[in-house]
Amino acid sequence: MKERRLEVVGELDLKGETFQNPHGIAVNSKGLITVADCNGHRVLIFDKQGKYLRELGCKGEKEGEVNYPTGVTFLGDSKILVADFLNHRIQLFDLQTGKFVKTFGKCGSGDGELQNPTSVCVDGEGRVVVADCVNNRIQVFTKDGVPLFKFGDSGPGKLAHPTGCIYHENKFIVSDTNNDCLKIFDCAGKLVRKIGRKGKGDGQLSWPQSLCVEKCGSQHNILVCDSGNGRIVQFSEDGSFTGKTVTKLQDPIAIATTPDSRILVSDFEAKKVYFLKLK
């Protein structure tokens, strides 16, 4: 199999600033980009060309303040959900004004409670899906923050510190980080299949983090940040290994696609967010 080659075609323009450590990335339908700068305790917004526009949040525990934000996603095109890792909650901000809208979740292991939420996404019904990392589960909420159901905390699909979750074609795809694999669940949270296993070889993973689905012609590819191996690994929707990058990255931790088919990868250790193309 011919490997797909990663090419860096640019990076986000910070206007002289630097990321403390970039983490989660999200892009809306208009191409606006948001990045969680976890050790900078802020969320940065960029235009579709990658030029810095503004930031949201500052370090703290009050509403509208964040402590080590790790995950971001858009709710529609006008609001941003943030996984506020050390405050054990999800916060919602208005994109245009930068103002805090609402928060939900608190530290704990009960229904609706969170321990170090690492990523957040929105499913096909507009529900909020959270990788509840230390509770070893995925929790699904209404858009208003009411807990609906959870999965991955028991049975054959049991997770160990999940750090990434996305929703694609009525399925949840989860980075089961401490088990060095991906797991796919149906819309009710039942395990469908497992992808990958620990190692450095083709189709193997080490400490997988964020993931995304890339459309390539009529096909869809799952791209995952294989953090421990310093690369991006590609799988088909049925879980077959179909490629990997050969350009070494220091610590790829989050990945997203743009409407114009570019790929964004945040490198935690390099303190950069790259525009990439895979060929």
NORZI-V117045 format. One record per pair of residues at least 4 apart in sequence whose C-alpha atoms are under 8 Angstrom apart, sorted by the first residue. I is the first residue (numbers start at 1). J is the second residue. Records with the same first field share a line. If there is no record, write none. Layout:
I: J ; J
//
This chain:
1: 242 ; 243
2: 243
3: 242 ; 243 ; 244 ; 245 ; 246
4: 243 ; 244 ; 245 ; 246 ; 278 ; 279
5: 244 ; 245 ; 246 ; 247 ; 278 ; 279
6: 245 ; 246 ; 247 ; 276 ; 277 ; 278 ; 279
7: 247 ; 276 ; 277 ; 278 ; 279
8: 274 ; 275 ; 276 ; 277
9: 274 ; 275 ; 276 ; 277
10: 274 ; 275 ; 276
11: 50 ; 272 ; 273 ; 274 ; 275
12: 46 ; 50 ; 51 ; 52 ; 272 ; 273 ; 274 ; 275
13: 50 ; 51 ; 52
14: 18 ; 51 ; 52
15: 51 ; 52
18: 271
19: 37 ; 40 ; 271 ; 272
20: 37 ; 38 ; 39 ; 40 ; 271
21: 37 ; 38 ; 39 ; 40 ; 267 ; 268 ; 269 ; 271 ; 272
22: 35 ; 36 ; 37 ; 38 ; 39 ; 266 ; 267 ; 268 ; 271 ; 272 ; 273
23: 35 ; 36 ; 37 ; 38 ; 69 ; 70 ; 71 ; 253 ; 254 ; 266 ; 267 ; 268
24: 35 ; 36 ; 37 ; 70 ; 71 ; 72 ; 119 ; 210 ; 253 ; 254 ; 255 ; 266
25: 33 ; 34 ; 35 ; 36 ; 71 ; 72 ; 73 ; 254 ; 255 ; 256 ; 264 ; 265 ; 266
26: 33 ; 34 ; 35 ; 72 ; 73 ; 74 ; 256
27: 31 ; 32 ; 33 ; 34 ; 73 ; 74 ; 256 ; 257 ; 258
28: 32 ; 33 ; 74 ; 76 ; 77 ; 258
29: 77 ; 259
30: 48 ; 77 ; 259
31: 47 ; 48 ; 258 ; 259
32: 45 ; 46 ; 47 ; 48
33: 45 ; 46 ; 47 ; 48 ; 50
34: 43 ; 44 ; 45 ; 46 ; 72 ; 73
35: 43 ; 44 ; 45 ; 72
36: 41 ; 42 ; 43 ; 44 ; 69 ; 70 ; 71 ; 72 ; 82
37: 41 ; 42 ; 43 ; 44 ; 68 ; 69 ; 70
38: 42 ; 67 ; 68 ; 69 ; 70
39: 68 ; 69
40: 59 ; 68
41: 57 ; 58 ; 59 ; 66 ; 67 ; 68 ; 69
42: 55 ; 56 ; 57 ; 58 ; 59 ; 66 ; 68 ; 69
43: 55 ; 56 ; 57 ; 69
44: 52 ; 53 ; 54 ; 55 ; 56
45: 52 ; 53 ; 54 ; 55 ; 56
46: 50 ; 51 ; 52 ; 53 ; 54
47: 51 ; 52 ; 53
55: 98
56: 98 ; 99
57: 64 ; 65 ; 66
58: 64 ; 65 ; 66 ; 67
59: 65 ; 66 ; 67 ; 68
60: 65 ; 66 ; 67
61: 65 ; 66 ; 67 ; 87
62: 66
63: 100 ; 102 ; 103
64: 91 ; 93 ; 99 ; 100
66: 84 ; 87
67: 84 ; 85 ; 86 ; 87
68: 84 ; 85 ; 86
69: 82 ; 83 ; 84 ; 85 ; 86
70: 82 ; 83 ; 84 ; 85 ; 118 ; 119
71: 82 ; 83 ; 84 ; 118 ; 119 ; 120
72: 80 ; 81 ; 82 ; 83 ; 119 ; 120 ; 121
73: 80 ; 81 ; 82 ; 120 ; 121 ; 122
74: 78 ; 79 ; 80 ; 81 ; 121 ; 122
75: 79 ; 80 ; 81 ; 122 ; 126
78: 94 ; 95 ; 96
79: 92 ; 93 ; 94 ; 95
80: 92 ; 93 ; 94 ; 95
81: 90 ; 91 ; 92 ; 93 ; 120
82: 90 ; 91 ; 92 ; 120
83: 88 ; 89 ; 90 ; 91 ; 117 ; 118 ; 119 ; 120 ; 130
84: 88 ; 89 ; 90 ; 91 ; 116 ; 117 ; 118
85: 89 ; 115 ; 116 ; 117 ; 118
86: 116
87: 106 ; 107 ; 116
88: 105 ; 106 ; 107 ; 113 ; 114 ; 115 ; 116 ; 117
89: 103 ; 104 ; 105 ; 106 ; 107 ; 114 ; 116 ; 117
90: 103 ; 104 ; 105 ; 117
91: 100 ; 101 ; 102 ; 103 ; 104
92: 100 ; 101 ; 102 ; 103
93: 98 ; 99 ; 100 ; 101 ; 102
94: 98 ; 99 ; 100 ; 101
95: 99
103: 145
104: 145
105: 112 ; 113 ; 114 ; 145
106: 112 ; 113 ; 114 ; 115
107: 113 ; 114 ; 115
108: 113 ; 114 ; 115
109: 113 ; 114 ; 115 ; 135
110: 114
111: 147
112: 139 ; 141 ; 146 ; 147
114: 132 ; 135
115: 132 ; 133 ; 134 ; 135
116: 132 ; 133 ; 134
117: 130 ; 131 ; 132 ; 133 ; 134
118: 130 ; 131 ; 132 ; 133 ; 162 ; 163 ; 164
119: 130 ; 131 ; 132 ; 163 ; 164 ; 165
120: 128 ; 129 ; 130 ; 131 ; 164 ; 165
121: 128 ; 129 ; 130 ; 165 ; 166 ; 167
122: 126 ; 127 ; 128 ; 129 ; 166 ; 167
123: 127 ; 128 ; 129 ; 166 ; 167 ; 168
124: 167 ; 170
126: 142 ; 143
127: 140 ; 141 ; 142 ; 143
128: 140 ; 141 ; 142 ; 143 ; 145
129: 138 ; 139 ; 140 ; 141 ; 165
130: 138 ; 139 ; 140 ; 165
131: 137 ; 138 ; 139 ; 162 ; 163 ; 164 ; 165
132: 136 ; 137 ; 138 ; 139 ; 161 ; 162 ; 163
133: 137 ; 138 ; 160 ; 161 ; 162 ; 163
134: 161
135: 153 ; 161
136: 152 ; 153 ; 158 ; 159 ; 160 ; 161 ; 162
137: 150 ; 151 ; 152 ; 153 ; 158 ; 159 ; 160 ; 161 ; 162
138: 150 ; 151 ; 152 ; 153 ; 162 ; 165
139: 147 ; 148 ; 149 ; 150 ; 151
140: 147 ; 148 ; 149 ; 150
141: 145 ; 146 ; 147 ; 148 ; 149
142: 146 ; 147 ; 148
150: 189
151: 189 ; 190
152: 157 ; 158 ; 159 ; 189
153: 157 ; 158 ; 159
154: 158 ; 159
156: 191
157: 183 ; 190 ; 191
159: 176 ; 179
160: 176 ; 177 ; 178 ; 179
161: 176 ; 177 ; 178
162: 174 ; 175 ; 176 ; 177 ; 178
163: 174 ; 175 ; 176 ; 177 ; 209 ; 210
164: 174 ; 175 ; 176 ; 209 ; 210 ; 211
165: 172 ; 173 ; 174 ; 175 ; 210 ; 211
166: 172 ; 173 ; 174 ; 211 ; 212
167: 171 ; 172 ; 173
168: 172 ; 173 ; 213
170: 186 ; 187
171: 184 ; 185 ; 186 ; 187
172: 184 ; 185 ; 186 ; 187 ; 189
173: 182 ; 183 ; 184 ; 185
174: 182 ; 183 ; 184
175: 180 ; 181 ; 182 ; 183 ; 208 ; 209 ; 210 ; 211
176: 180 ; 181 ; 182 ; 183 ; 208
177: 181 ; 182 ; 206 ; 207 ; 208 ; 209
178: 207
179: 197 ; 198 ; 207
180: 196 ; 197 ; 198 ; 205 ; 206 ; 207 ; 208
181: 194 ; 195 ; 196 ; 197 ; 198 ; 204 ; 205 ; 206 ; 208
182: 194 ; 195 ; 196 ; 208
183: 191 ; 192 ; 193 ; 194 ; 195
184: 191 ; 192 ; 193 ; 194 ; 195
185: 189 ; 190 ; 191 ; 192 ; 193
186: 190 ; 191 ; 192
194: 239
195: 239 ; 240
196: 203 ; 204 ; 205 ; 239
197: 203 ; 204 ; 205
198: 204 ; 205 ; 206
199: 204 ; 205 ; 206
200: 204 ; 205 ; 206 ; 229
201: 205
202: 241 ; 243 ; 244
203: 233 ; 235 ; 240 ; 241 ; 242
205: 226 ; 228 ; 229
206: 226 ; 227 ; 228 ; 229
207: 226 ; 227 ; 228
208: 224 ; 225 ; 226 ; 227 ; 228
209: 224 ; 225 ; 226 ; 227 ; 253 ; 254
210: 224 ; 225 ; 253 ; 254 ; 255
211: 222 ; 223 ; 224 ; 225 ; 254 ; 255 ; 256
212: 222 ; 223 ; 224 ; 255 ; 256 ; 257
213: 220 ; 221 ; 222 ; 223 ; 257
214: 220 ; 221 ; 222 ; 223 ; 257 ; 261
215: 219 ; 220 ; 221 ; 261
216: 220 ; 221
220: 236 ; 237
221: 234 ; 235 ; 236 ; 237
222: 234 ; 235 ; 236 ; 237
223: 232 ; 233 ; 234 ; 235 ; 255
224: 232 ; 233 ; 234 ; 255
225: 230 ; 231 ; 232 ; 233 ; 252 ; 253 ; 254 ; 255
226: 230 ; 231 ; 232 ; 233 ; 252 ; 253
227: 231 ; 251 ; 252 ; 253
228: 251
230: 248 ; 249 ; 250 ; 251 ; 252
231: 244 ; 245 ; 246 ; 247 ; 248 ; 249 ; 251 ; 252
232: 244 ; 245 ; 252
233: 241 ; 243 ; 244 ; 245
234: 241 ; 242 ; 243 ; 244
235: 239 ; 240 ; 241 ; 242 ; 243
236: 240 ; 241 ; 242
245: 278
249: 267
250: 267 ; 268 ; 269 ; 270
251: 267 ; 268 ; 269 ; 270
252: 265 ; 266 ; 267 ; 268
253: 265 ; 266 ; 267 ; 268
254: 265 ; 266 ; 267
255: 263 ; 264 ; 265 ; 266
256: 263 ; 264 ; 265
257: 261 ; 262 ; 263 ; 264
258: 262 ; 263 ; 264
262: 275 ; 276 ; 277
263: 275 ; 276 ; 277 ; 278
264: 273 ; 274 ; 275 ; 276
265: 273 ; 274 ; 275 ; 276
266: 271 ; 272 ; 273 ; 274
267: 271 ; 272 ; 273 ; 274
268: 272
//
